[in-house]
Amino acid sequence: MLSLNLTRWLIGYVRFRVHGGSPERFYTACARKGIYLWDIRAGKNMGACVAARKYRALRPLARRAGCRLKIREKHGLPFLLYKTRGHMGLWAGAAAFLIIAFILSLRVWCVEITGDSPYPAAQLEKALAAEGLSPGTWRSSIDPRALAQKIMLKFPEIRWMSVNLQGCRAEVVVQKKVEKPKIADLKSICNIKASETGQIISMKVYAGTPLVKKGDAVVKDQLLVDSVVVDQTGGSTLTHASAEIIAETKHSFTVRVQQKQKKTVLTGNKVYRRNLDIFNARFPLTFQRKPGAGWSVSRSQSRISMFGVLLPLGIYEEEWSEAQIAETMLTKDETRALAKKEVERKTKEILPSGKVISSKINEKWENDMLEESVLLVCEENIAKESPIFIKDS
């Protein structure tokens, strides 16, 4: 029904009234001549609809039936175009719109990055633009497979990439690499030595001959598990020693924090710079100059979408804030808070694995400086592989 109504509107049609005579004879004559009428009505609004180009053929048939015809309404594209015959600007504008729409349909409007990317989207967009894929690029100039291979060579953490052109939209699907499990080289020969000084809490020896036991105190670089294994017959073989030895260890370090700190203080003065972004070409909406030194900037970009599709239009905004470096005197509590953060950072650096059982901190103030001496009691795996190299005779 929709297609029929659309066809009638495109070719144009009129609604007419029938006065006097014999309407039945008139309608019968129309049917015999093959003139198609629709929406035929009786009574006061007696009449029907007919295609505009067929209306002239109805008048002889109406005269023979003693009827008079009068047009009541005109509908369709031909009548709409006739009204605008004196406005050439409308035609020129419509033609320009169709040409521009056709040219724009041959370009990429937006680039969307999806998937599990190990890199920021902005970094990938910059790399894609360097290889020729950005809003405004001709779609015919893009080789999706070659482009994906070039980007994967630049970013080794990407396992798989696919570039899909869907209309004016370019979708880049990215998957990151999965780390391979570390496989021990069991063909090599090595001993197990202590990586730290401490007292052994538990031992799990997987290969090799243990030289210490639970409860023993060991020093750094002491041999814990020997690679030499003696069998029941008294023969010996060399193997790749493997073990997990948990020991109680101690670590100490010192943290110093000055009460006088230099801080960046915002003055409250701000400058906003906005641009209209069309196919990555920016047109200024404000004419503020870029501030000089002593100003910090935050950037944001919003994209315009229609029906869920990103358009090559957006607003790029910069917010500049004036900042000054000032020297401030921290309170003791603020100084302790900074020292605590530094202690946590150093603890993670010294003890990437394992756990802290207890800690002791000695605090000392001298000349507006806080000095904290930290002693940590920890539990950690002190088993360290020490390779043995055998020279071929």
N, C-alpha and C positions, 0 to 999 in steps of 0.2 A: 504493500500500500504506500509505503514511504517513497519507493522508487517511482511509482506511478504519479504521485503528487509532484515529485521533483521534476519529472519529465514534462508534465503539463505546465509547470511554472517556467521551465527553460524555453519552451516553444511559445508560451503566452496563450491566454484564453480569455474569453469574454462571457459575461452573464447577461442574457437578454430576456425581455418580457414579450409575451405574445398577446396582442389586443385584437378582439373581434374575430369574425370569420369562424372557421372550423379548425381549431388547434389539432384535432385528431387527424384530419386530412394532412395537415402540415407535417406532423410527426411521422406519419406513414410515408409521405413523399421523401422525407429525410432518410428514413431507413432504406427505401428503395435505391436512393442515390448513393448509399454507402457513407453518408455523413454521420459520424458518431457524435451523439449527444449524451450528456450525463447530468446528474442532479436535476432531473425533470420534476417540476413542481406544478401543482394545480391550485385553483382558487385565486385569491387576490394577487399572489406572487407567481402567477402562471408564467412559466418560462423554463430555461435550461442553460447549460454551459456548453460551449463549443470552442474548438481551437481557433485562434484569431485568424489564421489564414483561410479558414473554411467559412467565415461569417458571410462574406459577399455571396457565396453560393447559396445561402439560405433565402435571399430576398426574392428571387423568381418563384421559388417554391411557396413562399408566404403569400405572394400576390395571387397565385392560382387557388390557394385555399381561402382567399379573402381576408387574410390576416395582416396585421402590421407589427413590425419588430422594432423594439427600442432597446438600445444597449444601456444596461444599468451599471455594470462594473467592468473594469479592465484589470487583469492581473498578469504578472509574469515579467520575465527579464526584458523582452522587446520593448514593452511600455516604459519600464524603468530607464532603459538606455535612451529612449526617445526624449524623455524629460531632460536628460543631461546633454542633449546634442549641442547646446551652445556653450558648454563649459569644457573646453579642451584641456584645461588644467587637471580636471579629474581623470581624464583618460591618460594624460602624461604621467600623473602620479601613480595610477594603477599599474601602468607599464613599467615604471621605474621600480615599484615595489616588487613586481614579479621577477624582474631581472636581478635585483639585489637578493631576493629570497633564493633564487636559483644559484647564484654565485656563493652565497653563504652555505647552502646545502652541500657544497663540494669541499667545505673546510671542516676541520675538527673544532667543535665548540668547547668541549671540556675534556679534561683528563682526570679520571678517577682511579685511585690506587686502592685496591682491596686485597684481602688475604692477610696472612700472618707475616708482616714485613719486619725484619730485624733493624731496619733503618727508618729514620723519620721521613714522613711523606714529603716534606719540603726538600729534603736532600735528594730523594728519588726524582721529584719533579724537575729539579735543576739539572740532574744528569740526563733525563729524558729530553729536556729542552735543548741541551747541548748536542744531542744526537738527532735533533730535528722533529721531535714530537712535543708540541705545545699548542694551546688554543690559537687558532688561526692558520695552522699548517694545512696544506692541501692533502686531502685523504689519499689521493693517487700517488703521492710522493713517499708514502710510508710502507716499508717492508716489515710487517710485524715480526716475522721469525728472525731476521737479521738484527732488528732493533733489540729484541729480547736477549739475543746472544751477546751483543755488545755490552748491555747493562750488566749481565751476569758476570762478564769478565772483569768489570770495574768493581763489583761488589761481591767478594768471595763468600759472604755469609748467606747469599741467596742460593737456594737449592734449585728452584724452578720458577720460571716466569713465563707469562703468556700475555700478549698484547692483542686485544680483540676490538675491532672497529664495528660499532653497532650504530649505524646511521651517522649522526654528527658527534657521537660520543665515543671516546677511546677508553676502554676499561683495561687497566693493567693489574693482573692478578699475580701476587707474589707469595712464595712460600720460603720460609727460612730453613737453613740446614739443621739437621738434628745431629748433635755431637755423638761421635762414635765412642762406645765404651773403651776405656783404656785397657789394653790387653798386655799382660805382663810378658816380657821376653824370657820365657822359661828355658831357652837354649843357652842363655848366658849364665855365668857362674858369679855368685855374689854372697857376701856375708851380711848379717844384720848387726848394725852398730847402734849405739844410743845417740839420738839427736840432742838430748838434754840430760842434765844431771838430775837424779831423783830417786825415788824408792818405788819398786815395782809393786803394783796392786793386783794385776792379773796378766796372764800370758796365754796366748793361743799360737802355737807353733805349727805351721802347715807343712813345712819342709826344712830340713837341716837338723843340726844337733844343738839343743839348748845348752848354754854354758852358765846360765843364771836361773834363779827360781823366784817364785812369789815371795815378797818381803825383803829381797836383797836391795841394797843401795848400790847404784851405779853412777858412773861419771860420764860426762860427754865423750863420745867417740869410743866408749868401751865396747868390746866385742860381746854381743849377746847371744847370737845364734851362729854357729859355725857351718860353713858349706860342706864340710867333710862329714860324710855319713858312713859309719862302720856297720857292716851287716853281721849276721850270726856266724859266718865262717871266718870272720876276722878281716875280710877284705874291705877296702874303703873306696868310696866314689865321691866325686864332686857334684854338687847340685846347686840349683838356684834357691837359696834359703828364702823362706817367706814366713812372716809372723806378724801378729798384732800384740804389742806389749804396752799395756796401759800403766803409766807411772804417775806418782804424785810429784809435781815439779814446782819450782819457785821462780818467779820473774820479778825483777825490780827495775824501776825507771823513775825519772824525775820530770815533773811538769812545772813550768814557770809561766805566770801570767801577770802582765803589768796592769795596774789600776788605771793608768792613763791610756786611753784608747782613742784612736782617730775614727770618727764616725762620719758617714755621709748623711747630711741632713737636707731634706727637701725644703725649699723656701716657699713653696706654694704657687710659684709662677709657672704657668703652663702655656704651651703653644700647640694648637691642633692644625694638622695639615691633612687635607682630604683630596683624593683623586678618584676619578671615574675610570675604571679598568675595563677596556673593551679589547678583547683579543690580545691581552697583555700589553696593550698600548695605554698609557696613563695620561689622562687629561685633568688638569688641576681644577678643583672646585673651590678651593681657597687659595689665596695668593700670599700666604705667609712664607717668609724666608726661613731656611733651615738654620736653627740656632747654632752657635759655635761651641767652643769647649765649655765644660762645666754643666752640660745638659745630658740627661739620660733619656732614652727613647724606648717606647713600647709600640709594636706594630700589630695591626690586625687587618684581616681581609674578610669581607663577607661576600658570598656569591648569591646571585639571584637565581631562583629556580622556578620552573613552571611545570605543573603536572608531574612533579617528581624528577624533572630533567633539569640539570644545571645548564644555565645559559652562559654565553661568553661575556657576561656583564657582572660587575661587582663594584664594591666600594673599598678602596684601600685607604687606611687611616693611620696616621702617625701621631702619637701623643708624646710631646717633649716636656720634660719636667726639669726645672732648674735645681741643681744640687750643689751644696757646699760641703767641704771637708772641715769638720770642727773637732777640736780636741776636748774630750769629756773625761770626767773623773768618775769611775764606776764605784758603786758601793761595794762593801765586802761580800754581800750576798751575790751581787751580779758577777763579781770576780770569781767567786767559788763556782757559780754556774758555768762560766766559761772554762774553768779548770776541769770541771766534771766532764764536759764534752770532749776536751782534749784527752782526758784519761780513757774515756770510752773508745776514742779513735785509736789510741796507741795500743789498747788492749786487743782490739780486733786485728791490728797490724801484727802484734807479737803472737797472738793465739788465734789463727784463722779457723782452727778446728779444736775440739776439746771443750772443756768447760772450767769456769772459775769456781773453786770451792769456797774460798774466803779471800778477803782483801783487807789490807791495813794501810791507812793513809796518815802520814805525819805532815801537819800543816805548819808552815813557817812564813812570817811576814817580815820583809826587810826592804826599806826605801820604796814604799808603794808597790812592792812586788810580792805576789803570793807564790811560794815554792811548796809543792806537794811531792813528798817522797812516797811512792806507791810500792807495796809488796804484795804480790799475788800468789796464792797457793792454788795450783791447777791440777786437773787430771787430763792427760793427753797421751796420744800414741807416740812413743819415742822410737819406734822401730824405723830405722833408716837403712836402705839398701846401700851396700858398699861393694861395687863391682871388683872382681878379680880378673886381671888380664894375664893370660898364659901365653908365653911366647913359644911359637912352634920351633922345634929343634931341626 
